[in-house]
Amino acid sequence: MKSESISKYRPFPAVALADRTWPDRLITEAPTWCSVDLRDGNQALPIPMSVEEKLEMFDLLVKVGFKEIEIGFPSASDTEFCFMRRLIEEDRIPEDVTVQVLVQTRRHLIERTFEAIKGARRVIVHIYNSTSTLQRRVTFGDASREDIKAIAVNGAEVVKELVPTLPTTEIVLQYSPESFSDTELDFALECCEAVIEVWQPTPERKLILNLPATVEWATPNVHADQIEWMCRKVSKRESVIISLHTHNDRGTGVASTELGLMAGADRVEGTLFGNGERTGNLDIVIVALNMNSHGIETGLDFSNLSSLREVYERTTRMTVPDRQPYAGELVFTAFSGSHQDAIKKGLDRRAKEESEKWGVPYLTIDPHDIGRSYEAIVRINSQSGKGGVAYILDQEHGYDLPKTMHVRNSRHCYRWRC
């Protein structure tokens, strides 16, 4: 960027939280996971999924282990409405899975949403309105704080009014002050408290407050400060579930989510492989496998990650990059000679010692645990060394060369190749 362009930007303000506690915390257990692939991910596609493709993706998400799945925006289009109806009428929603639907805080859209969810066992009705200074000024034409708060209150009141019309359906309310990431914290809290006042949650009937980093404006530590501030200040904390929904504009969606969990959040929304608007949503695969690598059970099964990737790429027409953590084609492949040598020594020692604990240089997890193999873990190119050549001869051809032959053999191979 040219220096004359820099003056148009300004730093994001820090949060006044001098006694923050999140830096000293550890993630010791998994949050509640909510997939938004079928809504946030789907609406970001150049060619949105068909109903049949959404059904296949829904079944995949259930198989992975998601217990909360945002299935769409039923009031937005016939496709979304029909998808919701098929899930219900064909009894496709397992007993232990809750579907979530998104709707703007407008009466006619909420009424249409209630038509769509009729007959479901349990549904999270997710209402939202934009609250940031920028949105109030630009999108809503200098709307006042009171005007914006009234939109939130109205939506919560309409949902509460319509709940009795579906006596066999358990309704859970979720509210998002959209663009929370650049909303003044005191105003975000004010909007959330207004919804709490309407909904009157209890520990047995909780309200979900989703605090989305709709746009990533700042470093992850600022996001963590925002989340800890809200967790401290919100009333009826025992009756409220604090949910995260990060985007990846600055490339730190995963870091922001992990620090947000350390700051006290209970729930995470995201997508497989980070699909979503602009630079994408949080990649739940990465966060969950990061936890697995520290010995934390997540309830999500990514033991056949290649199969998941195949369904994802076919139904979304998107491609998982080769270097995407865990899922990318090359993330467990070493070309560097020093890396290859260390990996070979680590695998050999592990086989010899039969250790239960994982410890192989350059490999944070065992590729077998996510359905990957060791066959392509070392690939030979001009950067490879003696360890890589020895590994290939051993794994592919059954020649376990003595250590003294490694250097001589590699030199012979490279002379031949040149």
C-alpha positions in Angstrom: 0.0 0.0 0.0 1.4 3.4 -0.9 2.3 5.7 2.0 -0.2 8.4 0.8 -3.0 5.9 1.2 -2.2 5.1 4.9 -3.7 8.4 6.2 -7.2 7.3 5.4 -7.1 4.5 8.0 -7.0 4.7 11.8 -6.2 2.3 14.6 -9.0 0.4 16.3 -9.5 1.6 19.9 -8.5 -0.7 22.7 -10.9 -1.9 25.4 -10.5 -0.5 28.8 -10.0 -3.8 30.7 -6.9 -3.4 32.8 -7.7 -6.4 35.0 -8.4 -8.8 32.2 -8.1 -12.5 33.2 -8.3 -14.4 29.9 -4.5 -14.4 29.2 -4.0 -16.7 32.2 -6.7 -19.1 31.3 -6.5 -22.4 29.3 -9.1 -24.1 27.1 -9.9 -27.3 29.0 -13.2 -28.3 27.4 -15.0 -27.9 24.2 -17.8 -25.3 23.7 -21.2 -26.0 22.2 -20.7 -26.2 18.4 -23.1 -24.7 15.9 -22.5 -25.2 12.2 -23.6 -22.3 10.0 -22.5 -24.0 6.7 -26.1 -24.2 5.4 -26.8 -20.5 6.0 -23.7 -18.3 6.4 -21.6 -20.6 4.2 -24.4 -21.2 1.6 -25.3 -17.6 1.1 -21.6 -16.9 0.3 -21.4 -19.3 -2.6 -21.4 -18.0 -6.2 -23.9 -20.9 -6.9 -25.9 -21.6 -3.7 -26.6 -25.3 -2.9 -29.8 -26.9 -4.2 -32.2 -28.5 -1.7 -30.8 -31.9 -2.5 -27.2 -30.7 -1.9 -28.3 -29.0 1.4 -29.9 -32.3 2.5 -26.6 -34.1 1.8 -24.6 -31.5 3.7 -27.1 -31.6 6.6 -26.7 -35.4 6.9 -22.9 -34.9 6.8 -23.0 -32.3 9.6 -25.1 -34.7 11.7 -22.7 -37.5 11.1 -19.8 -35.3 12.2 -21.6 -34.7 15.5 -23.0 -31.2 15.4 -25.9 -30.9 17.8 -26.9 -27.4 16.6 -27.1 -26.6 12.9 -28.3 -23.3 11.4 -30.1 -24.5 8.3 -30.9 -21.3 6.6 -33.1 -18.2 6.3 -36.6 -19.7 5.6 -38.2 -16.3 5.1 -35.7 -15.3 2.4 -36.6 -17.6 -0.4 -38.8 -20.6 -1.5 -35.6 -22.8 -1.6 -34.8 -22.1 2.1 -38.5 -22.5 3.2 -38.8 -25.8 1.3 -35.6 -27.1 2.8 -36.9 -26.5 6.3 -40.2 -28.2 5.5 -38.5 -31.2 4.0 -36.3 -31.6 7.1 -39.5 -31.6 9.3 -41.9 -33.5 7.1 -39.5 -36.2 6.2 -38.4 -36.5 9.8 -34.7 -35.9 9.0 -33.8 -34.1 12.2 -32.5 -36.5 14.9 -33.9 -36.2 18.4 -30.6 -34.8 19.8 -30.1 -32.2 17.0 -31.5 -28.7 17.2 -31.9 -26.7 14.0 -31.4 -23.0 13.9 -33.1 -20.4 11.6 -32.0 -16.9 11.0 -34.5 -14.0 10.5 -34.3 -10.2 10.5 -36.3 -8.4 13.2 -39.3 -7.8 11.1 -42.8 -9.1 11.9 -43.7 -10.5 8.5 -40.4 -12.3 8.2 -40.7 -13.7 11.7 -44.2 -14.9 11.0 -43.1 -16.6 7.8 -40.2 -18.3 9.7 -42.7 -19.6 12.3 -44.7 -21.1 9.4 -41.5 -22.9 8.2 -40.6 -24.4 11.6 -44.1 -25.7 12.5 -43.9 -29.3 13.6 -40.2 -29.2 14.6 -39.3 -30.6 18.1 -36.8 -27.8 19.0 -35.7 -24.7 17.1 -33.3 -21.9 17.8 -34.9 -18.7 16.3 -32.0 -16.4 15.6 -32.9 -12.7 15.3 -30.4 -9.9 14.6 -30.0 -6.3 13.8 -26.9 -4.2 13.0 -25.8 -2.0 15.9 -22.4 -0.5 15.1 -21.8 3.2 14.7 -20.9 2.8 11.1 -24.0 0.8 10.3 -26.2 3.3 12.2 -24.7 6.2 10.3 -24.4 4.7 6.8 -26.9 1.8 6.4 -29.6 3.3 8.6 -29.2 7.0 7.8 -27.9 8.3 11.1 -30.4 6.3 13.2 -30.2 6.9 16.9 -29.3 4.4 19.5 -32.9 4.3 20.7 -34.1 3.5 17.2 -31.7 0.6 16.8 -32.5 -0.8 20.3 -36.2 -0.6 19.5 -35.6 -2.9 16.5 -34.1 -5.5 18.7 -36.9 -5.2 21.3 -39.5 -5.4 18.7 -38.1 -8.6 17.2 -37.9 -10.3 20.6 -41.4 -9.3 21.4 -42.8 -10.7 18.1 -41.0 -14.1 18.7 -42.3 -14.2 22.3 -45.8 -13.4 21.0 -45.7 -16.2 18.4 -44.3 -19.0 20.7 -47.7 -20.1 21.9 -48.8 -20.6 18.3 -46.4 -23.6 18.2 -47.3 -25.5 21.4 -45.4 -28.6 20.5 -42.2 -26.9 19.5 -39.6 -25.7 22.0 -38.3 -22.3 20.9 -34.9 -21.0 22.0 -34.3 -17.4 21.3 -30.9 -16.2 20.0 -30.1 -12.6 19.6 -27.1 -11.1 17.7 -26.1 -7.4 17.8 -24.8 -7.8 14.3 -21.4 -6.0 13.8 -20.8 -6.4 17.5 -17.1 -6.2 16.7 -17.3 -2.5 16.0 -20.2 -1.6 18.2 -19.6 0.5 21.4 -19.5 -2.1 24.2 -21.9 -0.1 26.4 -24.5 0.0 23.5 -24.1 -3.7 22.6 -24.8 -4.5 26.2 -27.7 -2.1 26.3 -29.3 -3.9 23.3 -28.7 -7.3 24.8 -30.1 -6.3 28.1 -33.2 -5.0 26.4 -33.8 -8.4 24.7 -33.1 -10.1 28.1 -35.8 -8.0 29.6 -38.3 -9.1 27.0 -37.4 -12.8 26.9 -36.8 -13.2 30.7 -34.4 -16.2 30.4 -33.8 -18.7 33.3 -31.1 -21.3 33.9 -33.6 -23.8 32.6 -34.7 -21.7 29.6 -31.6 -19.9 28.4 -31.1 -17.1 25.9 -28.3 -17.2 23.5 -26.4 -14.0 23.0 -24.3 -14.3 19.9 -21.6 -11.6 19.7 -20.4 -11.7 16.1 -17.1 -10.4 14.8 -19.1 -9.7 11.6 -16.0 -7.8 10.3 -12.6 -8.4 11.9 -11.3 -4.9 12.7 -8.7 -5.6 15.3 -6.2 -8.0 16.7 -7.5 -11.1 18.6 -6.7 -9.8 22.0 -9.1 -6.9 21.5 -11.8 -9.4 20.6 -11.0 -11.4 23.8 -11.3 -8.2 25.8 -14.7 -7.4 24.3 -16.0 -10.9 25.1 -14.7 -10.8 28.7 -16.2 -7.4 29.2 -19.6 -8.6 28.0 -19.4 -11.8 30.1 -18.7 -9.7 33.2 -21.3 -7.0 32.6 -24.3 -8.9 31.2 -27.1 -9.6 33.7 -28.4 -13.1 34.4 -25.2 -14.6 33.3 -26.3 -18.1 34.5 -29.3 -17.8 32.2 -27.4 -16.6 29.2 -25.2 -18.5 26.7 -22.4 -16.4 25.2 -21.8 -17.4 21.6 -18.9 -16.5 19.2 -19.2 -16.0 15.5 -15.9 -14.8 14.0 -15.0 -13.9 10.5 -11.6 -13.9 9.0 -11.0 -10.5 7.4 -7.6 -10.1 9.1 -6.8 -13.8 8.9 -7.2 -14.4 12.6 -10.6 -15.9 13.0 -9.3 -19.0 14.7 -7.1 -17.0 17.1 -10.0 -14.7 17.9 -12.3 -17.7 18.7 -9.7 -19.4 20.8 -9.1 -16.3 22.8 -12.8 -15.6 23.0 -13.3 -19.0 24.6 -10.5 -18.2 27.1 -12.4 -15.0 27.8 -15.5 -16.9 28.9 -17.7 -17.7 25.8 -19.7 -20.9 25.9 -20.6 -21.6 22.3 -19.0 -21.3 18.8 -20.6 -20.8 15.4 -18.5 -21.6 12.3 -18.3 -23.6 9.1 -16.3 -26.5 7.7 -13.1 -25.3 6.2 -14.0 -21.6 6.9 -16.5 -21.1 4.0 -18.3 -17.8 4.4 -18.7 -14.2 3.2 -15.5 -12.3 2.1 -12.5 -14.1 3.6 -14.8 -16.6 5.3 -16.1 -17.7 8.7 -14.3 -19.5 11.4 -13.0 -22.9 10.3 -14.5 -25.2 13.0 -12.3 -28.1 11.7 -9.2 -26.2 12.8 -10.4 -25.2 16.2 -11.7 -28.6 17.0 -8.6 -30.4 15.9 -6.5 -27.9 17.7 -8.3 -29.0 20.9 -7.9 -32.7 20.0 -4.1 -32.1 19.6 -4.1 -31.0 23.3 -6.1 -34.0 24.4 -9.5 -32.3 24.6 -12.6 -34.3 23.5 -14.8 -32.1 21.2 -17.7 -34.4 20.3 -16.9 -33.8 16.6 -15.7 -36.7 14.5 -13.1 -35.7 11.8 -11.6 -39.1 11.6 -12.3 -39.2 7.8 -11.5 -35.7 6.9 -10.8 -36.5 3.2 -14.3 -37.8 2.8 -15.7 -34.7 4.4 -13.7 -32.6 2.1 -15.0 -34.4 -0.9 -18.6 -33.8 0.0 -17.9 -30.2 0.8 -16.0 -29.5 -2.4 -18.7 -31.2 -4.5 -21.7 -29.5 -2.9 -20.3 -26.0 -2.5 -18.1 -26.0 -5.6 -15.3 -24.5 -3.4 -11.8 -25.9 -3.0 -9.9 -26.5 0.2 -6.4 -24.9 -0.3 -3.4 -27.3 -0.3 -2.0 -25.6 2.8 -5.3 -25.4 4.8 -4.4 -26.6 8.3 -5.3 -30.3 8.8 -7.4 -30.7 5.6 -5.1 -29.4 2.9 -3.5 -31.9 0.5 0.1 -31.0 1.5 -0.2 -30.2 5.2 1.4 -33.5 6.3 3.9 -33.6 3.4 7.6 -32.7 3.9 9.9 -31.7 1.0 12.7 -30.2 3.0 15.6 -32.6 3.7 15.9 -31.6 7.4 12.2 -32.0 8.0 12.1 -35.4 6.3 15.0 -36.6 8.4 13.4 -35.6 11.6 10.0 -37.1 10.7 11.7 -40.4 9.7 13.6 -40.5 13.0 10.4 -39.6 14.9 8.3 -42.3 13.3 11.1 -44.9 13.6 11.5 -44.1 17.3 7.8 -44.2 17.9 7.5 -47.6 16.3 10.4 -48.9 18.3 9.2 -47.6 21.7 5.5 -48.2 21.1 4.7 -45.0 23.0 1.1 -44.1 23.6 1.9 -40.4 23.5 2.3 -38.7 20.2 5.7 -37.0 19.6 6.9 -36.7 16.0 8.8 -33.6 14.9 6.9 -31.3 12.5 3.6 -33.3 12.9 1.3 -31.8 15.6 -1.1 -34.7 15.3 -1.1 -38.3 14.0 -2.3 -38.1 10.3 -4.0 -41.5 10.8 -6.4 -39.9 13.4 -8.0 -37.9 10.6 -7.9 -40.5 7.9 -4.7 -39.5 6.3 -1.8 -41.9 5.6 2.0 -41.8 5.8 2.3 -42.7 2.2 2.8 -39.1 1.0 4.3 -37.7 4.2 7.7 -37.5 2.6 8.0 -36.5 -1.1 11.3 -36.1 -2.9 12.3 -33.0 -4.8 15.5 -30.9 -5.2 15.3 -29.8 -1.6 15.2 -33.3 -0.1 18.1 -35.0 1.7 19.4 -38.3 2.8 16.5 -38.9 5.3 13.9 -38.4 2.7 15.5 -40.8 0.2 16.0 -43.4 3.0 12.4 -43.0 4.1 11.0 -43.5 0.5 13.2 -46.6 0.0 12.0 -48.1 3.3 8.3 -47.3 2.9 7.8 -47.8 -0.8 10.4 -50.5 -1.6 11.2 -52.3 1.6 14.9 -51.4 1.8 15.8 -50.5 5.3 19.3 -49.1 4.7 22.0 -48.9 7.5 22.7 -45.4 8.7 26.1 -45.4 7.1 24.6 -45.8 3.7 22.2 -42.9 3.9 24.6 -40.2 2.7 26.3 -42.3 0.0 23.0 -43.5 -1.3 21.4 -40.0 -1.4 24.4 -38.6 -3.3 24.1 -41.4 -5.8 20.4 -40.7 -6.3 21.0 -37.0 -6.9 23.8 -37.5 -9.4 21.5 -39.9 -11.3 18.6 -37.4 -11.2 20.8 -34.5 -12.4 
